[in-house]
Amino acid sequence: MRFMDKVILSGLEFNAPIGLHAFEKEKGNTIIVDIELKTRFQKAAAEDVIEGTVDYEQVYKVIAEILEKPANLLEYVAEKIAEKVLVEFESVKKVTLSLSKLNPPIQGKCKASTIKITRKRKKPKQ
């Protein structure tokens, strides 16, 4: 039987220059990130070693680095995060993440605009 474990980081909060309007890039927006990483961490569970799991401090750094750069769309930023996580962390087989921009500048009340994506590691061509 094949087990798949998950490492989940919830409610990561950043101030990021994301948005179509110049003032959003200047002032930034509050962005909330939730990320779920499918992996296997039996070694970490059995031996209490970080080498057997995904170091979520390093995952946080990857996300923070991407969110420092100005962008127009949450969709673009989410794709960049998913791509980088799959490249940087070989044990991660699948990434699901959501990005929420709090109080987006629309004509009406809106607590957050949120997008969610799932990306899988591509199987090597034979």
C-alpha positions as CSV (number, residue, x, y, z in Angstrom):
1,M,0.0,0.0,0.0
2,R,1.4,3.4,-1.0
3,F,0.9,6.2,1.6
4,M,1.0,9.9,0.7
5,D,1.5,12.4,3.5
6,K,0.9,16.1,3.5
7,V,2.7,19.1,4.8
8,I,0.3,22.1,5.1
9,L,1.1,25.7,5.9
10,S,-2.0,27.8,6.6
11,G,-2.5,31.5,6.8
12,L,0.9,32.7,5.7
13,E,0.6,36.5,5.6
14,F,2.6,38.8,3.4
15,N,2.5,42.4,2.1
16,A,3.0,42.0,-1.6
17,P,3.0,44.4,-4.6
18,I,0.3,42.5,-6.5
19,G,-2.4,44.2,-8.5
20,L,-3.3,45.9,-11.7
21,H,-3.3,49.4,-10.2
22,A,-0.1,51.4,-9.6
23,F,-1.1,52.1,-5.9
24,E,-1.3,48.4,-5.3
25,K,2.3,47.9,-6.4
26,E,3.4,51.0,-4.4
27,K,1.5,50.3,-1.2
28,G,1.2,46.5,-1.5
29,N,-1.7,44.3,-0.6
30,T,-2.2,41.8,2.2
31,I,-1.9,38.4,0.7
32,I,-2.7,35.2,2.6
33,V,-1.2,31.9,1.3
34,D,-2.3,28.4,2.2
35,I,-0.2,25.6,0.7
36,E,-0.5,21.8,0.8
37,L,2.4,19.7,-0.2
38,K,1.9,16.0,-1.0
39,T,5.0,14.0,-0.1
40,R,6.2,11.1,2.0
41,F,7.6,11.7,5.5
42,Q,7.8,8.2,7.0
43,K,11.6,8.6,7.6
44,A,11.0,11.9,9.5
45,A,8.2,10.3,11.6
46,A,10.3,7.2,12.4
47,E,13.7,8.9,13.0
48,D,12.9,12.5,14.0
49,V,15.1,14.0,11.3
50,I,14.4,17.0,9.0
51,E,15.9,15.2,6.0
52,G,12.9,12.9,5.9
53,T,10.4,15.6,5.3
54,V,9.9,19.0,3.6
55,D,11.5,21.9,5.5
56,Y,8.6,24.3,5.7
57,E,10.9,27.2,6.7
58,Q,12.5,26.8,3.3
59,V,9.1,26.6,1.6
60,Y,8.2,29.9,3.4
61,K,11.4,31.5,2.0
62,V,10.5,30.4,-1.6
63,I,7.1,31.9,-1.3
64,A,8.4,35.2,0.3
65,E,11.0,35.6,-2.4
66,I,8.4,35.3,-5.2
67,L,6.0,37.6,-3.4
68,E,8.6,40.4,-3.2
69,K,8.4,40.9,-7.0
70,P,5.7,43.1,-8.5
71,A,3.0,41.3,-10.4
72,N,-0.4,42.0,-11.9
73,L,-2.3,38.8,-11.1
74,L,-2.7,36.3,-8.3
75,E,-2.9,33.6,-10.9
76,Y,0.6,34.4,-12.2
77,V,2.1,34.5,-8.7
78,A,0.4,31.1,-7.8
79,E,1.9,29.5,-10.9
80,K,5.4,30.8,-10.1
81,I,5.1,29.5,-6.5
82,A,3.9,26.0,-7.6
83,E,6.7,25.8,-10.2
84,K,9.4,26.8,-7.8
85,V,8.2,24.5,-5.0
86,L,8.2,21.5,-7.4
87,V,11.7,22.4,-8.6
88,E,13.2,23.1,-5.2
89,F,11.7,20.2,-3.2
90,E,12.1,16.9,-5.0
91,S,10.1,14.9,-2.5
92,V,7.0,17.0,-3.2
93,K,4.7,15.2,-5.7
94,K,1.8,17.6,-5.8
95,V,1.2,21.2,-4.7
96,T,-2.2,22.8,-3.9
97,L,-2.2,26.4,-3.0
98,S,-4.5,29.3,-2.6
99,L,-3.7,33.0,-2.6
100,S,-6.1,35.5,-1.1
101,K,-5.9,39.3,-1.6
102,L,-7.6,41.0,1.3
103,N,-9.9,43.9,0.6
104,P,-9.4,44.0,-3.2
105,P,-10.0,47.4,-4.8
106,I,-13.4,46.7,-6.4
107,Q,-16.6,48.7,-6.3
108,G,-18.2,47.0,-3.4
109,K,-17.5,45.2,-0.2
110,C,-15.3,42.1,-0.6
111,K,-13.2,40.6,2.2
112,A,-10.9,38.7,-0.2
113,S,-10.4,37.6,-3.7
114,T,-9.0,34.1,-3.8
115,I,-7.6,31.8,-6.4
116,K,-6.6,28.1,-5.9
117,I,-4.5,25.9,-8.1
118,T,-3.1,22.3,-8.0
119,R,0.0,21.3,-9.9
120,K,1.7,17.8,-10.0
121,R,5.2,16.9,-10.7
122,K,5.6,15.8,-14.3
123,K,6.6,12.3,-14.9
124,P,10.0,12.0,-16.7
125,K,9.6,11.1,-20.4
126,Q,11.0,7.7,-21.2
